[in-house]
Amino acid sequence: MSIEVCNESGVPVDESLLASVARFALDAMRVNPAAELSILVVTEEVMSELHERWMDEPGPTDVLSFPMDELAEESRRPDAPDTGPALLGDIVLCPDFAKAQARKAGHALADELHLLTVHGVLHLLGYDHAEPEQEREMFGLQGKLLADWQAARQQAAAQAARRRSDSAVLGAAGLEDG
């Protein structure tokens, strides 16, 4: 899976974690591994221009998703037939706008950007939250994907710590392979 992240916002963002959470969500949703995704991190000014141009709404927003037009929305859902590799589209994030949301939610900006990335991925896959039932489905799935990704990251970190500890013990005992 090809995921390109470009940060033009001036705000320090861990691009590898944005790609990681997007990749995790796409894998969990069984998106073809040859699919391509672009994530762009922008300033409030750029986001305002995009929001006004494409959504006819004034001012900036936190995330916009731009699915590729050649894929019908119903073909993106994981319960639809596999359409093969494709350019999924673009996710645009605005960390300056998302900062206030992160504070209000009581978590770090990075956590908010991870949530918004998954939110954007789900929109690219045809999910929406315009109606209450759609909102429950999308936000429930979004929460599950984020929790599963965070658990997988914690498990990987614990395994890496155990390997380092084992290597240190084995190295101190002169038993480590060369």
C-alpha positions as CSV (number, residue, x, y, z in Angstrom):
1,M,0.0,0.0,0.0
2,S,1.4,3.4,-1.0
3,I,0.6,6.2,1.5
4,E,2.2,9.6,0.8
5,V,2.2,12.2,3.6
6,C,3.1,15.8,2.9
7,N,3.2,18.3,5.7
8,E,2.8,21.9,4.5
9,S,1.3,23.2,7.7
10,G,4.4,24.4,9.6
11,V,3.2,22.3,12.6
12,P,5.5,19.4,13.6
13,V,3.6,16.2,12.8
14,D,4.8,12.6,13.0
15,E,4.2,11.7,9.4
16,S,5.1,8.1,9.9
17,L,2.3,7.7,12.5
18,L,-0.3,9.3,10.2
19,A,0.8,6.7,7.5
20,S,0.7,3.9,10.1
21,V,-2.8,4.6,11.3
22,A,-4.1,5.1,7.7
23,R,-2.4,1.8,6.7
24,F,-3.9,0.0,9.7
25,A,-7.4,1.3,8.9
26,L,-7.1,0.4,5.2
27,D,-5.8,-3.1,6.0
28,A,-8.5,-3.7,8.6
29,M,-11.1,-2.6,6.0
30,R,-9.6,-5.1,3.6
31,V,-8.6,-2.5,1.0
32,N,-6.5,-3.9,-1.8
33,P,-2.8,-3.6,-0.7
34,A,-1.9,-2.0,-4.0
35,A,-4.1,1.0,-3.3
36,E,-2.7,4.5,-3.0
37,L,-3.5,7.3,-0.6
38,S,-2.3,10.8,-0.2
39,I,-2.4,12.7,3.1
40,L,-1.8,16.5,3.0
41,V,-1.3,18.5,6.2
42,V,-2.1,22.2,5.6
43,T,-2.5,25.6,7.2
44,E,-5.8,27.1,8.2
45,E,-5.6,29.4,5.2
46,V,-5.3,26.6,2.7
47,M,-8.0,24.6,4.5
48,S,-10.3,27.5,4.4
49,E,-9.8,27.8,0.7
50,L,-10.5,24.1,0.2
51,H,-13.5,24.1,2.5
52,E,-15.1,27.1,0.7
53,R,-14.3,25.8,-2.8
54,W,-15.4,22.2,-2.4
55,M,-17.9,22.3,0.5
56,D,-19.3,25.8,0.0
57,E,-18.8,26.5,3.7
58,P,-16.8,29.4,5.1
59,G,-13.6,29.1,7.2
60,P,-11.4,26.2,7.9
61,T,-12.3,22.7,9.1
62,D,-10.4,19.8,10.6
63,V,-10.4,17.2,7.8
64,L,-11.5,16.9,4.2
65,S,-11.6,13.8,2.1
66,F,-11.5,13.8,-1.6
67,P,-12.3,10.4,-3.1
68,M,-11.2,9.7,-6.7
69,D,-14.2,10.1,-8.9
70,E,-13.6,7.1,-11.1
71,L,-14.6,4.8,-8.2
72,A,-18.3,4.6,-7.4
73,E,-18.9,5.1,-3.7
74,E,-20.6,1.8,-3.3
75,S,-17.5,0.0,-4.7
76,R,-15.4,1.3,-1.8
77,R,-17.2,-0.3,1.0
78,P,-15.6,-3.5,2.3
79,D,-18.7,-5.5,1.7
80,A,-18.6,-4.6,-2.0
81,P,-16.8,-6.7,-4.6
82,D,-13.0,-6.1,-4.8
83,T,-12.3,-3.5,-7.5
84,G,-8.5,-4.1,-7.4
85,P,-5.8,-1.6,-6.8
86,A,-6.8,2.0,-7.1
87,L,-5.9,5.6,-6.1
88,L,-8.3,6.0,-3.2
89,G,-8.0,9.8,-3.0
90,D,-6.7,12.5,-0.7
91,I,-7.1,13.3,3.0
92,V,-6.4,16.9,4.0
93,L,-5.7,17.6,7.7
94,C,-5.5,21.0,9.4
95,P,-3.6,20.7,12.7
96,D,-4.0,24.3,13.7
97,F,-7.8,23.9,13.5
98,A,-7.7,20.5,15.2
99,K,-5.7,21.8,18.3
100,A,-8.9,23.2,19.9
101,Q,-10.8,20.0,19.3
102,A,-7.9,18.0,20.9
103,R,-8.0,20.3,24.0
104,K,-11.8,20.0,24.2
105,A,-11.5,16.1,23.9
106,G,-8.8,16.1,26.5
107,H,-6.1,14.5,24.4
108,A,-3.0,15.4,22.5
109,L,-3.0,17.0,19.0
110,A,-1.3,13.8,17.7
111,D,-4.3,11.7,18.9
112,E,-6.7,14.1,17.3
113,L,-4.8,13.9,14.0
114,H,-4.8,10.1,14.2
115,L,-8.6,10.1,14.7
116,L,-9.1,12.6,11.8
117,T,-6.9,10.4,9.6
118,V,-9.1,7.3,10.3
119,H,-12.2,9.5,9.8
120,G,-10.9,10.6,6.4
121,V,-10.1,7.0,5.4
122,L,-13.6,6.0,6.2
123,H,-15.0,8.9,4.1
124,L,-12.9,7.7,1.2
125,L,-14.3,4.2,1.6
126,G,-17.9,5.6,1.3
127,Y,-18.9,6.0,5.0
128,D,-20.8,9.1,6.0
129,H,-22.4,10.5,9.1
130,A,-25.2,12.7,7.7
131,E,-27.9,10.5,9.3
132,P,-28.0,9.2,12.9
133,E,-27.7,5.6,11.9
134,Q,-24.7,6.4,9.6
135,E,-23.1,8.4,12.3
136,R,-23.4,5.5,14.8
137,E,-21.9,3.1,12.2
138,M,-19.1,5.3,11.1
139,F,-18.1,6.6,14.6
140,G,-18.3,3.2,16.1
141,L,-16.0,1.8,13.4
142,Q,-13.7,4.8,13.7
143,G,-13.4,4.2,17.5
144,K,-12.7,0.5,17.0
145,L,-10.1,1.0,14.4
146,L,-8.3,3.6,16.6
147,A,-8.4,1.4,19.7
148,D,-7.2,-1.6,17.7
149,W,-4.3,0.4,16.2
150,Q,-3.3,1.8,19.6
151,A,-3.4,-1.7,21.1
152,A,-1.3,-3.0,18.3
153,R,1.3,-0.2,18.8
154,Q,1.4,-0.9,22.5
155,Q,1.9,-4.6,21.9
156,A,4.7,-3.9,19.4
157,A,6.4,-1.5,21.8
158,A,6.2,-4.1,24.7
159,Q,7.7,-6.8,22.4
160,A,10.5,-4.5,21.4
161,A,11.2,-3.7,25.0
162,R,11.4,-7.4,25.9
163,R,13.8,-8.0,23.0
164,R,16.0,-5.2,24.2
165,S,15.9,-6.5,27.7
166,D,16.7,-10.0,26.5
167,S,19.6,-8.8,24.4
168,A,21.0,-6.8,27.3
169,V,20.8,-9.9,29.6
170,L,22.2,-12.2,27.0
171,G,24.9,-9.7,26.1
172,A,26.0,-9.2,29.7
173,A,26.2,-13.0,30.1
174,G,28.3,-13.3,26.9
175,L,25.7,-15.4,25.3
176,E,24.5,-13.0,22.6
177,D,24.9,-14.1,19.0
178,G,27.4,-12.2,17.1
